[in-house]
Amino acid sequence: MEVQCLSVPNPRSYLLCAGIADVENRGFDTDYRGTIYIHSTGRRSIAGMPEMDDFPVPVIREFNQTIARVSEADDANRYIGVPDEGVRIILKNEETQSNAVHAEYALLSDVYRSYRDDPKRAFFLVRAIIGTVELVDVVDGSSSAWAEDGYHHWIVRNAVLFDDPITGVGGSRTGLWKYEIDE
């Protein structure tokens, strides 16, 4: 089956497919609407949580700050240690949180679980088709926190992050491109 693909740098590709980012910024418009398979690109695959300071990800940012404080306390303590496997995170006020917050928490939990299982195994892959999004519109001037000035804002919904990405899909391509997927 031939599908439409879009190459997106890692880790932004994961933020789209996890349902955290609702806009993809592009320098060009498209008339295409529908399912897009997201191809994760970049220099390297990443184990653990990549640097996310450039993105509006409050859950991940707060987690990183909390872990840093725990690490500082662990270093300062002479007798009491905090083992990595003892750290547990929860989503506070779960029922009042937005879908984006739930999606961010789910991604954070998956990354943390993966890292605990095997710290050397990459979670954020490159050269892989990692999921899908539905492109529902292309606008200029979106109010999303993910929209950047000077770009066309591709509005996406219904994100799906694959449990088993399609690996070995080389090269970064500009624009939409087609790929043959085994059904």
C-alpha positions in Angstrom: 0.0 0.0 0.0 1.4 3.4 -1.0 1.2 6.1 1.7 2.0 9.8 2.0 5.1 10.5 4.2 6.6 13.5 5.8 10.2 13.7 7.2 10.3 15.4 10.5 13.4 15.9 12.7 13.7 13.8 15.9 12.4 14.5 18.7 9.7 16.7 17.1 8.5 13.7 15.0 7.7 11.9 18.3 5.9 15.0 19.7 3.6 14.9 16.7 2.9 11.2 16.7 2.4 11.2 20.5 -0.4 13.8 20.1 1.6 16.5 22.0 2.3 18.9 19.1 -0.8 19.8 17.1 1.0 21.9 14.4 3.9 21.1 12.1 5.6 24.2 10.8 6.5 24.1 7.1 7.8 26.6 4.6 5.3 25.4 2.0 1.6 24.8 1.6 -0.1 21.6 0.4 -3.6 20.8 -0.8 -3.3 17.3 0.6 -5.6 16.4 3.5 -5.6 13.0 5.2 -3.2 10.5 6.8 0.5 11.3 6.8 3.1 8.7 7.9 5.8 10.5 9.9 9.4 9.7 9.1 11.7 10.5 12.0 15.0 12.0 10.9 18.1 13.4 12.5 21.7 12.7 13.3 21.2 9.9 15.8 18.7 7.8 17.7 18.3 8.8 21.4 18.0 6.6 24.5 16.2 8.3 27.4 14.7 11.8 27.1 16.3 14.2 24.6 16.8 17.9 25.3 13.3 19.5 25.1 13.9 23.1 26.3 12.9 24.5 22.9 9.5 23.0 23.0 6.3 23.9 25.0 6.3 20.6 27.0 5.5 21.6 30.6 5.2 18.0 31.9 8.6 16.9 30.6 10.2 20.2 31.7 8.8 19.7 35.2 9.9 16.1 35.3 13.5 17.1 34.3 13.6 19.7 37.0 12.3 17.3 39.6 14.8 14.6 38.6 17.6 17.2 38.8 16.6 18.0 42.4 16.4 14.3 43.3 19.8 13.8 41.8 21.2 16.8 43.8 19.7 15.5 47.0 21.2 12.0 46.3 24.6 13.5 45.7 24.4 15.6 48.9 23.2 12.7 51.1 25.8 10.7 53.0 23.6 7.8 54.0 20.3 7.9 52.1 20.3 7.2 48.4 17.5 7.4 45.8 17.9 4.6 43.3 16.7 5.3 39.7 14.3 2.4 39.8 12.7 3.9 43.0 11.5 7.1 41.2 7.9 6.9 40.2 5.9 9.6 38.5 2.2 10.3 38.5 0.0 12.8 36.7 -1.6 15.1 39.3 -5.2 16.2 38.9 -5.6 13.8 36.1 -9.3 14.5 35.4 -8.7 18.2 34.8 -5.7 17.9 32.5 -5.9 18.5 28.8 -5.4 15.8 26.1 -2.0 17.3 25.3 -0.9 16.9 28.9 -2.2 13.3 29.0 -0.3 12.6 25.8 2.9 14.2 27.1 2.6 12.2 30.3 2.1 9.0 28.4 5.2 9.6 26.2 7.3 10.5 29.3 6.1 7.3 31.0 6.9 5.2 27.9 10.4 6.7 27.6 11.2 6.3 31.3 9.9 2.7 31.3 12.0 1.9 28.2 15.1 3.5 29.7 14.7 1.5 33.0 14.3 -1.7 31.0 17.4 -1.0 28.9 19.3 2.3 29.2 21.2 1.7 26.0 18.2 0.9 23.8 17.2 3.9 21.7 13.6 5.1 22.1 13.7 8.1 19.8 14.6 6.5 16.5 15.8 8.1 13.3 15.6 6.6 9.8 12.2 5.2 10.8 8.5 5.7 10.1 7.2 6.0 13.7 3.5 6.8 13.4 0.8 8.7 11.7 -1.2 12.0 12.0 -4.2 13.3 10.1 -3.5 16.6 8.3 -6.8 18.4 8.7 -5.8 21.9 7.5 -3.0 24.3 6.6 -3.3 27.8 7.9 -1.2 30.9 8.5 -1.4 32.4 12.0 -2.4 29.4 14.1 -2.8 30.2 17.8 -1.2 26.9 18.9 1.8 27.1 21.2 3.5 24.9 18.5 3.0 27.5 15.7 6.1 29.5 14.7 6.0 32.8 12.9 6.8 32.9 9.2 5.7 29.3 8.5 2.6 27.6 7.1 0.9 25.8 10.0 -0.1 22.2 9.2 -2.9 21.4 11.7 -2.8 17.7 12.7 -5.1 15.5 14.8 -5.6 11.8 15.6 -1.9 11.0 16.2 -0.7 7.5 16.5 2.7 6.5 17.7 3.6 3.0 16.5 4.6 0.3 19.0 6.7 -1.2 16.2 8.2 1.5 14.0 9.2 0.8 10.4 13.0 1.0 10.6 15.7 1.4 8.0 13.9 4.1 6.0 16.8 6.2 5.0 17.2 9.8 4.0 15.5 13.0 4.8 13.2 14.2 2.1 11.6 17.6 1.5 7.8 17.8 1.1 5.4 15.0 1.1 6.7 11.8 -0.5 5.3 8.3 -1.1 6.4 5.1 0.5 5.3 1.5 -0.1 4.2 -0.2 3.2 3.4 -3.9 3.5 -0.1 -4.5 4.6 
